[in-house]
Amino acid sequence: MAKYKILLVDDNPVVRNIIRRVLEKDADLTVCGEAGDGAAALEKAEALRPEIVVLDLSMPVMNGLEVAPKIRTLLPYSCLILFTFTAARKWTRPLHGPESTR
């Protein structure tokens, strides 16, 4: 039985499928749900209560940087993994403010 439930959030279903296939090779992990935008991610996170949320930065409706703090409030002990496949510099600011060194 899997130890950790994962919510995958990416607007590209091909990317979600690739990530799902990689993660589910580990018997301790199971993908409990998927979402294609930030608003759907909040709904799924509240309903599914995953231990891990894999979250794309660049999405429609609400992007990863907008939805991450909302998920953190909703699920304070869940692990958030943020990623993107873009080279755009607009995503290079710290997540915890300008003074952050994390």
Backbone as numpy.savetxt, mean C-alpha at the origin, in Angstrom:
# Nx Ny Nz CAx CAy CAz Cx Cy Cz
-1.12 -22.18 7.48 -1.96 -21.00 7.48 -1.08 -19.75 7.48
-1.46 -18.77 6.67 -0.67 -17.55 6.53 -0.71 -16.73 7.82
0.42 -16.13 8.16 0.53 -15.31 9.36 0.15 -13.85 9.09
0.38 -13.40 7.86 0.20 -11.98 7.56 -0.73 -11.78 6.37
-1.75 -10.94 6.57 -2.66 -10.56 5.49 -2.13 -9.28 4.85
-2.17 -9.25 3.52 -1.64 -8.11 2.77 -2.72 -7.51 1.89
-2.80 -6.19 1.88 -3.65 -5.45 0.97 -2.76 -4.83 -0.10
-3.03 -5.14 -1.37 -2.26 -4.57 -2.49 -3.03 -3.39 -3.06
-2.34 -2.26 -3.23 -3.00 -1.06 -3.76 -2.16 -0.49 -4.89
-2.68 -0.59 -6.11 -2.03 -0.05 -7.29 -3.09 0.10 -8.37
-3.02 1.16 -9.14 -4.03 1.37 -10.18 -3.82 0.47 -11.40
-2.70 -0.21 -11.47 -2.40 -1.09 -12.61 -2.63 -2.55 -12.19
-3.65 -3.21 -12.76 -3.92 -4.60 -12.38 -2.79 -5.57 -12.72
-2.00 -5.26 -13.73 -0.86 -6.11 -14.09 0.19 -6.07 -12.98
0.46 -4.87 -12.47 1.42 -4.72 -11.36 0.91 -5.45 -10.13
-0.38 -5.29 -9.82 -0.95 -5.99 -8.66 -0.80 -7.50 -8.81
-1.04 -8.01 -9.99 -0.92 -9.45 -10.23 0.52 -9.94 -10.04
1.48 -9.19 -10.53 2.90 -9.56 -10.38 3.28 -9.57 -8.90
2.91 -8.53 -8.18 3.24 -8.45 -6.76 2.56 -9.58 -5.99
1.30 -9.86 -6.31 0.57 -10.94 -5.65 1.31 -12.27 -5.86
1.71 -12.56 -7.08 2.37 -13.83 -7.38 3.69 -13.96 -6.62
4.43 -12.87 -6.51 5.71 -12.91 -5.78 5.45 -13.12 -4.28
4.53 -12.36 -3.71 4.28 -12.44 -2.27 3.72 -13.80 -1.85
2.84 -14.35 -2.65 2.18 -15.59 -2.26 3.06 -16.82 -2.42
4.30 -16.64 -2.85 5.26 -17.75 -2.84 5.70 -18.05 -1.41
5.50 -17.09 -0.51 5.84 -17.26 0.90 4.59 -17.75 1.63
4.67 -18.89 2.28 3.51 -19.48 2.97 3.00 -18.61 4.11
3.82 -17.71 4.63 3.40 -16.84 5.73 2.60 -15.63 5.26
2.50 -15.44 3.94 1.82 -14.27 3.40 0.61 -14.66 2.57
-0.45 -13.89 2.69 -1.61 -14.07 1.82 -2.16 -12.70 1.45
-2.50 -12.53 0.20 -3.12 -11.28 -0.24 -4.61 -11.39 0.05
-5.09 -10.56 0.96 -6.49 -10.62 1.38 -7.37 -9.71 0.54
-6.76 -8.77 -0.19 -7.55 -7.87 -1.01 -6.69 -6.99 -1.88
-7.36 -6.34 -2.85 -6.70 -5.43 -3.77 -7.56 -4.19 -3.95
-6.90 -3.07 -4.26 -7.61 -1.83 -4.55 -6.86 -1.10 -5.66
-7.61 -0.34 -6.46 -7.02 0.36 -7.59 -6.83 1.84 -7.39
-7.25 2.37 -6.25 -7.03 3.79 -5.94 -7.06 3.99 -4.43
-6.71 5.18 -3.99 -6.60 5.44 -2.56 -7.91 5.36 -1.80
-8.99 5.83 -2.42 -10.29 5.77 -1.74 -10.72 4.33 -1.52
-10.55 3.50 -2.54 -10.88 2.08 -2.40 -9.97 1.41 -1.38
-8.71 1.85 -1.31 -7.76 1.30 -0.33 -8.24 1.53 1.09
-8.75 2.73 1.37 -9.27 3.02 2.72 -10.44 2.10 3.07
-11.35 1.91 2.13 -12.50 1.04 2.37 -12.04 -0.40 2.64
-11.12 -0.89 1.80 -10.64 -2.26 1.95 -9.83 -2.42 3.25
-9.03 -1.42 3.58 -8.22 -1.50 4.80 -9.12 -1.60 6.03
-10.18 -0.81 6.05 -11.09 -0.85 7.19 -11.82 -2.19 7.27
-12.23 -2.72 6.14 -12.99 -3.98 6.12 -12.10 -5.20 6.38
-10.88 -5.20 5.83 -10.03 -6.40 5.87 -9.02 -6.41 7.01
-8.65 -5.23 7.53 -7.69 -5.09 8.63 -6.38 -5.85 8.36
-5.70 -5.58 7.25 -4.47 -6.30 6.94 -3.32 -5.90 7.85
-2.36 -6.80 7.99 -1.14 -6.49 8.76 -0.16 -5.68 7.92
-0.24 -5.84 6.59 0.67 -5.16 5.67 -0.15 -4.54 4.54
0.20 -3.29 4.18 -0.41 -2.62 3.03 0.71 -2.23 2.08
0.67 -2.77 0.87 1.62 -2.42 -0.18 0.93 -1.38 -1.05
1.48 -0.17 -1.07 0.78 1.01 -1.56 1.58 1.75 -2.63
0.99 1.89 -3.82 1.61 2.66 -4.89 1.51 4.15 -4.56
2.53 4.90 -4.92 2.51 6.35 -4.67 1.62 7.09 -5.66
1.66 6.69 -6.92 0.97 7.42 -7.99 -0.30 6.69 -8.40
-1.45 7.20 -7.92 -2.75 6.58 -8.22 -3.80 7.67 -8.39
-4.91 7.32 -9.06 -6.01 8.27 -9.18 -6.82 8.37 -7.88
-7.69 9.32 -7.83 -8.61 9.61 -6.73 -7.86 10.12 -5.50
-6.98 9.32 -4.93 -6.17 9.72 -3.78 -4.84 8.98 -3.92
-3.73 9.70 -4.02 -2.44 9.02 -4.23 -1.92 8.42 -2.92
-0.83 7.68 -3.04 -0.27 6.98 -1.89 0.14 7.87 -0.75
0.69 9.05 -1.06 1.10 9.97 0.00 -0.11 10.55 0.73
-1.23 10.67 0.04 -2.44 11.18 0.67 -3.12 10.11 1.53
-3.13 8.89 1.05 -3.86 7.83 1.75 -3.04 7.19 2.88
-1.71 7.22 2.80 -0.87 6.56 3.81 -1.17 7.04 5.24
-1.24 8.35 5.50 -1.53 8.77 6.88 -2.93 8.37 7.34
-3.86 8.29 6.42 -5.22 7.88 6.77 -5.25 6.40 7.15
-4.50 5.59 6.39 -4.41 4.16 6.73 -3.66 3.99 8.04
-2.62 4.79 8.27 -1.85 4.73 9.52 -2.76 5.02 10.71
-3.65 5.99 10.58 -4.60 6.31 11.65 -5.58 5.16 11.86
-6.05 4.60 10.77 -7.02 3.50 10.83 -6.40 2.21 11.36
-5.18 1.93 10.92 -4.47 0.69 11.29 -3.08 1.03 11.82
-2.98 1.55 13.04 -1.69 2.05 13.54 -0.59 1.01 13.65
-0.92 -0.26 13.71 0.11 -1.29 13.86 0.40 -2.04 12.57
-0.25 -1.64 11.49 0.03 -2.27 10.20 1.29 -1.67 9.59
1.98 -2.49 8.82 3.18 -2.05 8.11 2.76 -1.48 6.76
3.23 -0.29 6.42 2.95 0.31 5.12 4.21 0.26 4.28
4.08 -0.28 3.08 5.19 -0.31 2.13 4.76 0.52 0.93
5.41 1.66 0.71 5.08 2.54 -0.40 6.10 2.35 -1.52
5.62 2.34 -2.76 6.51 2.15 -3.90 5.95 2.89 -5.10
6.77 3.02 -6.13 6.32 3.53 -7.42 7.29 3.09 -8.49
6.82 3.12 -9.72 7.66 2.78 -10.86 7.93 4.00 -11.73
7.91 5.18 -11.15 8.13 6.40 -11.92 9.46 7.04 -11.54
10.02 7.78 -12.48 11.26 8.50 -12.22 10.98 9.97 -11.93
9.72 10.34 -11.82 9.34 11.74 -11.59 9.87 12.23 -10.24
10.44 13.42 -10.23 11.03 13.98 -9.01 9.97 14.47 -8.02
8.71 14.57 -8.42 7.69 15.10 -7.52 7.47 14.23 -6.29
7.93 12.99 -6.29 7.72 12.07 -5.17 8.92 12.01 -4.23
9.91 12.85 -4.39 11.13 12.70 -3.62 11.17 13.50 -2.32
10.05 13.99 -1.84 10.05 14.69 -0.56 9.91 13.68 0.59
10.42 13.99 1.76 10.29 13.08 2.91 8.83 12.89 3.32
8.50 11.72 3.82 7.14 11.43 4.24 6.80 12.07 5.59
7.80 12.39 6.40 7.56 12.90 7.75 7.90 14.37 7.88
7.88 15.13 6.80 8.15 16.56 6.87 9.57 16.89 6.46
9.86 18.17 6.28 11.16 18.59 5.77 12.33 18.27 6.69
12.09 18.13 7.99 13.18 17.86 8.92 13.49 16.37 9.03
12.70 15.52 8.38 12.85 14.08 8.51 14.15 13.57 7.89
14.77 12.62 8.57 15.96 11.97 8.03 15.71 10.50 7.81
14.46 10.05 7.96 14.12 8.63 7.78 14.13 8.25 6.33
